Amino acid sequence: MLADLAEQRIVARLPELVGSIGTALQFSEAMRTGSLGQRDLSAYLLPLGMRGGAATAATGLFRQSIDRFLGVVLVKRAIADPLGAKVADAFMPLIDGVVEAIAGWAPEDAVGVFKLERGELVSLSGGVATFQLDFSLDDQLRIQS
């Protein structure tokens, strides 16, 4: 559900990604088969996990702060750019668009908002460039017993 909401926000900012955003499983399969970069531009949403923080317990209620992590991998074909000079420039509006779509936003039931943790060029090989952005969402786990 979180990935679906994030996808909606990303395509609203970057309509060129409509129909080109995949899941973590699709990303894994594209990596395994070497088919990453079949399209000129694509993206993948990766649930990167969560980390627990401070917790409190009271009669019938357990609360714990948690950070939920979401990765967005941008993939751009770069066959005609072996040194990566042009693809770096091509990534900038995409990176900015994803950051503007996700940073500062939260699903309705979250306690905090997403913040940018990092972004980096992951790979520039085989005619394909990949850039990953990682976000964290400040949230809270609430369990009533």
Secondary structure, 3 states (H helix, E strand, C coil): CHHHHHHHHHHHHCHHHCCCEECHHHHHHHHHHCCCCCCCEEEEEEEEEEEEEEEEEECCEEEEEEEEEEEEEEEEECCCCCCCHHHHHHHHHHHHHHHHHHCCCCCCCCCCCEEEEEEEEEEEECCEEEEEEEEEEEEEEEEEC
